[in-house]
């Protein structure tokens, strides 16, 4: 990710890589005794992803001149790697079903639904459990795009405060007055369950690039407090950890981002974390089903390896290799190709006009 000046924001890449690795180990150990060794806390890496997303997407939209530029930017970034992951997962599920003597009836339909990335609204289950965050990201992109189209980017803090007021009212008031409306609002628009995280990312962007306004810092504290208060309102973390376990990790994420916003050099940037950050999206997409559901159980059953031998020496290298291949052979080339086509067509239209 690059700043307004074009300089690479390596700290964000490193944070994204660390978050991805946390989620990988969470899924590798989930529902196993190893999860109790602290790896279940890796699910909080998703919260770090959402804060990063708020920062990065607002940076992107702030440098966008036309709404189509933003749409192409997001489509070219997300869909090629995602489609590849969905197809690989579909093949993996089909093969698993075949060798287990089970039917794959309906798998093609589920695959096609997943390819849209909006299968949540089609009531089609995610083929891979990690896909649950993607619809939340898409909802956030749509909200940001709408704000851009309405030319309200300069009012983003005010709008964020209104959104924050709504989610707090939803938690404290609507949940008691109308539990049904509370349940529907959280289910239909899962983004609101994580709005404080996305909004805090936007606030951190403003603090870093537009000045250390005390009011913005107070709003960051409010976002932090709100997210802790609403821990049991939605998201997946509450299914695996308690609020008490969640608290220190969210605190750490906000401290790290505050230091970053204040231009304090963070000792997290190295070749490994940058590499992880580079492949993080593809790694996130392929690690759960292929790594945790297929490779680890197969290695334990047929190669008679222990869990950690299977996870560290087979599954982890395999998903790293697969994610690296998808990143450099599909994600990056496709992104450049799609953006190149769009830029070319845009230039032709301008030449004609």
C-alpha positions as CSV (number, residue, x, y, z in Angstrom):
1,X,0.0,0.0,0.0
2,X,1.3,3.5,-1.0
3,X,0.7,6.8,0.7
4,X,-0.4,10.0,-1.1
5,X,3.3,10.7,-2.0
6,X,3.6,7.3,-3.6
7,X,5.8,6.0,-0.8
8,X,5.2,2.4,0.3
9,X,3.5,2.1,3.7
10,X,5.5,-0.9,4.8
11,X,4.1,-0.9,8.4
12,X,0.7,-1.6,7.0
13,X,2.0,-4.4,4.9
14,X,3.7,-5.9,8.0
15,X,0.6,-5.5,10.1
16,X,-1.5,-7.2,7.5
17,X,1.0,-10.0,7.3
18,X,1.0,-10.5,11.1
19,X,-2.8,-10.5,11.1
20,X,-2.9,-13.1,8.3
21,X,-0.5,-15.4,10.2
22,X,-2.6,-15.1,13.4
23,X,-5.7,-16.1,11.5
24,X,-3.9,-19.0,9.9
25,X,-2.9,-20.5,13.2
26,X,-6.4,-19.8,14.6
27,X,-7.9,-21.9,11.9
28,X,-5.2,-24.6,12.0
29,X,-5.9,-25.1,15.7
30,X,-9.7,-24.4,16.0
31,X,-11.7,-27.1,17.7
32,X,-8.4,-28.8,18.7
33,X,-6.8,-28.8,22.2
34,X,-4.0,-26.7,20.7
35,X,-6.4,-23.7,20.5
36,X,-6.3,-23.4,24.2
37,X,-2.5,-22.7,24.1
38,X,-3.4,-19.2,23.0
39,X,-3.9,-19.8,19.3
40,X,-7.7,-19.2,19.6
41,X,-6.8,-15.6,20.1
42,X,-5.7,-15.4,16.5
43,X,-9.2,-14.7,15.5
44,X,-8.7,-11.2,16.7
45,X,-6.4,-10.8,13.6
46,X,-9.7,-10.1,11.7
47,X,-10.2,-6.9,13.9
48,X,-6.7,-5.7,12.9
49,X,-7.7,-6.4,9.2
50,X,-10.8,-4.2,9.6
51,X,-8.8,-1.3,11.1
52,X,-6.2,-1.6,8.3
53,X,-9.1,-1.7,5.8
54,X,-10.6,1.6,7.1
55,X,-7.2,3.3,6.8
56,X,-6.4,1.9,3.4
57,X,-9.8,2.4,1.7
58,X,-10.1,5.9,2.9
59,X,-6.6,6.6,1.6
60,X,-7.6,5.1,-1.7
61,X,-10.9,7.0,-2.0
62,X,-9.2,10.2,-1.0
63,X,-7.0,9.9,-4.1
64,X,-9.9,8.8,-6.4
65,X,-11.2,11.2,-9.1
66,X,-14.1,9.1,-10.5
67,X,-16.3,6.5,-8.9
68,X,-15.5,4.0,-11.6
69,X,-11.8,4.3,-10.7
70,X,-12.6,3.1,-7.2
71,X,-14.8,0.2,-8.5
72,X,-12.1,-1.0,-10.9
73,X,-9.5,-0.6,-8.1
74,X,-11.5,-2.9,-5.8
75,X,-12.7,-5.4,-8.4
76,X,-9.2,-5.9,-9.9
77,X,-7.7,-6.2,-6.4
78,X,-10.3,-8.7,-4.9
79,X,-11.9,-10.8,-7.6
80,X,-9.1,-12.6,-9.6
81,X,-7.5,-14.1,-6.5
82,X,-10.9,-14.8,-4.9
83,X,-12.2,-16.6,-8.0
84,X,-9.1,-18.7,-8.1
85,X,-9.5,-19.6,-4.4
86,X,-13.2,-20.5,-4.8
87,X,-12.4,-22.7,-7.8
88,X,-9.6,-24.5,-6.0
89,X,-11.7,-25.0,-2.9
90,X,-14.6,-26.3,-5.1
91,X,-12.2,-28.8,-6.7
92,X,-10.8,-29.8,-3.3
93,X,-14.3,-30.4,-1.8
94,X,-15.3,-32.3,-4.9
95,X,-12.3,-34.6,-4.6
96,X,-12.8,-35.1,-0.9
97,X,-16.4,-36.0,-1.5
98,X,-15.4,-38.4,-4.2
99,X,-12.9,-40.3,-2.2
100,X,-15.2,-40.3,0.8
101,X,-18.0,-41.8,-1.3
102,X,-20.2,-38.7,-0.7
103,X,-22.3,-36.7,-3.2
104,X,-21.3,-33.3,-4.5
105,X,-24.9,-32.4,-5.4
106,X,-25.4,-28.7,-5.2
107,X,-21.6,-28.0,-5.1
108,X,-21.6,-26.3,-8.5
109,X,-24.5,-24.1,-7.5
110,X,-22.7,-23.1,-4.3
111,X,-19.6,-22.4,-6.3
112,X,-21.4,-20.1,-8.7
113,X,-23.0,-18.3,-5.8
114,X,-19.7,-17.9,-4.0
115,X,-18.1,-16.4,-7.1
116,X,-20.3,-13.4,-6.8
117,X,-18.9,-12.6,-3.3
118,X,-22.5,-11.7,-2.4
119,X,-23.6,-15.3,-1.7
120,X,-24.6,-14.2,1.9
121,X,-27.6,-12.4,0.4
122,X,-28.4,-15.4,-1.8
123,X,-28.5,-17.6,1.3
124,X,-25.7,-19.7,-0.2
125,X,-23.1,-20.9,2.4
126,X,-19.5,-20.0,2.1
127,X,-17.4,-22.8,0.6
128,X,-14.6,-21.8,3.0
129,X,-15.3,-20.4,6.5
130,X,-12.8,-17.6,6.1
131,X,-14.9,-16.0,3.4
132,X,-17.3,-14.6,6.1
133,X,-15.4,-11.3,6.3
134,X,-15.6,-10.5,2.6
135,X,-19.3,-9.4,2.6
136,X,-18.5,-7.1,5.5
137,X,-15.6,-5.6,3.5
138,X,-17.9,-5.2,0.4
139,X,-20.6,-3.5,2.6
140,X,-17.9,-1.0,3.7
141,X,-16.8,-0.4,0.2
142,X,-20.3,0.3,-0.9
143,X,-20.8,2.8,2.0
144,X,-17.6,4.6,1.1
145,X,-18.5,4.7,-2.6
146,X,-21.9,6.2,-1.7
147,X,-20.3,8.8,0.4
148,X,-17.9,9.6,-2.4
149,X,-20.7,9.9,-5.0
150,X,-22.6,12.2,-2.7
151,X,-19.4,14.3,-2.4
152,X,-19.5,13.9,1.4
153,X,-15.9,12.8,1.9
154,X,-15.1,16.0,3.7
155,X,-17.9,15.1,6.2
156,X,-16.6,11.6,6.8
157,X,-15.9,12.3,10.6
158,X,-19.4,13.6,11.1
159,X,-20.9,10.7,9.2
160,X,-18.7,8.3,11.2
161,X,-20.0,9.8,14.4
162,X,-23.6,9.4,13.2
163,X,-22.9,5.7,12.4
164,X,-21.2,5.2,15.8
165,X,-24.2,6.8,17.5
166,X,-26.5,4.4,15.6
167,X,-24.6,1.3,16.5
168,X,-24.5,2.3,20.2
169,X,-28.2,3.1,20.1
170,X,-28.8,-0.2,18.5
171,X,-26.9,-1.9,21.3
172,X,-28.3,0.0,24.3
173,X,-31.8,1.0,23.2
174,X,-33.1,-0.8,20.1
175,X,-32.0,-4.2,21.5
176,X,-34.4,-3.7,24.4
177,X,-37.2,-1.9,22.6
178,X,-37.3,-4.2,19.5
179,X,-35.0,-7.3,19.8
180,X,-36.3,-8.4,16.4
181,X,-35.1,-5.1,14.7
182,X,-31.8,-5.4,16.6
183,X,-31.3,-9.0,15.3
184,X,-32.3,-8.1,11.7
185,X,-30.1,-5.0,11.6
186,X,-27.0,-7.0,12.7
187,X,-27.8,-9.9,10.3
188,X,-28.6,-7.9,7.2
189,X,-25.8,-5.4,7.5
190,X,-23.0,-7.1,9.4
191,X,-20.8,-4.1,8.7
192,X,-22.4,-2.2,11.6
193,X,-21.1,-4.8,14.1
194,X,-17.6,-3.8,13.1
195,X,-18.2,-0.1,12.2
196,X,-16.0,1.2,15.1
197,X,-13.0,-0.7,13.7
198,X,-13.4,0.7,10.2
199,X,-14.1,4.2,11.5
200,X,-11.0,4.1,13.7
201,X,-8.9,3.2,10.7
202,X,-10.2,6.3,8.9
203,X,-9.5,8.4,12.0
204,X,-5.9,7.0,12.2
205,X,-5.5,8.0,8.5
206,X,-6.6,11.6,9.3
207,X,-4.4,11.8,12.4
208,X,-1.3,10.6,10.4
209,X,-1.8,12.7,7.3
210,X,-3.9,15.6,8.4
211,X,-2.8,16.5,11.9
212,X,-3.1,15.3,15.5
213,X,-6.4,16.8,16.3
214,X,-7.4,16.0,20.0
215,X,-11.0,15.5,18.9
216,X,-10.0,12.8,16.6
217,X,-8.0,11.1,19.4
218,X,-11.1,11.2,21.6
219,X,-13.1,9.6,18.8
220,X,-10.5,6.8,18.5
221,X,-11.0,6.2,22.2
222,X,-14.8,6.1,21.7
223,X,-14.4,3.6,18.8
224,X,-12.1,1.4,21.0
225,X,-14.6,1.5,23.9
226,X,-17.6,0.9,21.6
227,X,-16.0,-2.2,20.0
228,X,-15.4,-3.7,23.4
229,X,-18.9,-2.9,24.6
230,X,-20.4,-4.4,21.5
231,X,-18.2,-7.6,21.6
232,X,-21.2,-9.9,21.9
233,X,-23.3,-8.1,19.3
234,X,-21.8,-9.8,16.3
235,X,-18.8,-11.2,14.6
236,X,-17.1,-14.6,15.1
237,X,-14.8,-13.8,18.0
238,X,-17.5,-14.2,20.6
239,X,-17.9,-17.8,19.5
240,X,-14.3,-18.7,20.5
241,X,-13.0,-16.2,23.1
242,X,-14.4,-14.1,25.9
243,X,-14.5,-10.3,26.1
244,X,-11.8,-10.5,28.7
245,X,-9.5,-12.4,26.3
246,X,-10.4,-10.0,23.5
247,X,-9.7,-6.8,25.5
248,X,-5.8,-7.0,25.6
249,X,-5.5,-7.8,21.9
250,X,-7.8,-5.0,20.8
251,X,-5.9,-2.7,23.1
252,X,-2.6,-3.7,21.6
253,X,-4.0,-3.1,18.0
254,X,-5.1,0.4,18.9
255,X,-1.8,1.2,20.7
256,X,0.1,0.0,17.7
257,X,-2.0,2.0,15.3
258,X,-1.8,5.1,17.5
259,X,2.0,4.9,17.5
260,X,1.9,4.4,13.7
261,X,-0.3,7.5,13.3
262,X,2.1,9.5,15.4
263,X,5.0,8.4,13.1
264,X,6.7,6.3,15.7
265,X,8.9,3.7,14.0
266,X,7.5,0.2,14.7
267,X,9.9,-2.7,14.9
268,X,7.7,-5.0,12.9
269,X,9.0,-4.3,9.4
270,X,11.3,-7.0,8.0
271,X,11.5,-9.2,4.9
272,X,9.3,-11.9,6.4
273,X,6.4,-9.6,7.5
274,X,6.5,-7.8,4.2
275,X,6.4,-11.1,2.4
276,X,3.4,-12.1,4.5
277,X,1.7,-8.8,3.9
278,X,2.2,-9.2,0.1
279,X,0.6,-12.7,0.0
280,X,-1.8,-12.0,2.9
281,X,-5.0,-11.8,0.8
282,X,-4.4,-15.0,-1.1
283,X,-3.2,-16.7,2.1
284,X,-6.3,-15.7,3.9
285,X,-8.4,-17.1,1.1
286,X,-6.8,-20.6,0.8
287,X,-5.5,-21.5,4.2
288,X,-8.6,-22.7,6.0
289,X,-10.1,-25.4,3.8
290,X,-7.0,-26.6,2.0
291,X,-4.7,-26.3,5.0
292,X,-6.8,-27.0,8.0
293,X,-9.6,-29.1,6.7
294,X,-7.7,-31.2,4.1
295,X,-3.9,-31.3,4.5
296,X,-3.6,-31.5,8.3
297,X,-6.1,-34.4,8.8
298,X,-4.7,-36.3,5.8
299,X,-1.1,-36.0,7.2
300,X,-2.2,-37.1,10.6
301,X,-4.2,-40.0,9.3
302,X,-2.1,-41.4,6.5
303,X,1.4,-40.2,7.2
304,X,1.0,-40.6,10.9
305,X,2.5,-37.2,11.7
306,X,1.6,-35.3,14.9
307,X,-0.6,-32.3,14.6
308,X,2.3,-29.8,14.8
309,X,4.4,-31.8,12.3
310,X,1.4,-31.7,9.9
311,X,0.7,-28.1,10.5
312,X,4.2,-26.6,10.6
313,X,6.1,-28.8,8.1
314,X,3.4,-29.6,5.6
315,X,0.2,-27.4,5.7
316,X,1.9,-24.1,6.4
317,X,4.5,-24.4,3.6
318,X,1.8,-25.7,1.3
319,X,-0.5,-22.7,1.8
320,X,2.4,-20.3,1.7
321,X,3.5,-21.7,-1.6
322,X,-0.1,-21.7,-3.0
323,X,-0.7,-18.2,-1.8
324,X,2.6,-17.0,-3.3
325,X,1.7,-18.6,-6.6
326,X,-1.8,-17.0,-6.7
327,X,-0.4,-13.6,-5.7
328,X,2.4,-13.5,-8.3
329,X,0.8,-15.6,-11.1
330,X,-2.8,-14.4,-10.9
331,X,-3.6,-11.6,-8.5
332,X,-0.9,-9.1,-9.5
333,X,-0.9,-9.8,-13.3
334,X,-4.7,-9.8,-13.4
335,X,-4.9,-6.6,-11.4
336,X,-2.4,-4.9,-13.8
337,X,-4.3,-6.2,-16.8
338,X,-7.7,-5.1,-15.7
339,X,-6.5,-1.7,-14.6
340,X,-4.6,-1.4,-17.9
341,X,-7.7,-2.2,-20.0
342,X,-9.7,0.3,-18.0
343,X,-7.1,3.0,-18.3
344,X,-6.8,2.4,-22.0
345,X,-10.6,2.6,-22.6
346,X,-10.7,5.7,-20.5
347,X,-8.0,7.4,-22.6
348,X,-9.9,6.4,-25.8
349,X,-13.1,8.0,-24.5
350,X,-11.3,11.2,-23.6
351,X,-9.6,11.3,-27.0
352,X,-13.0,10.9,-28.8
353,X,-14.6,13.6,-26.7
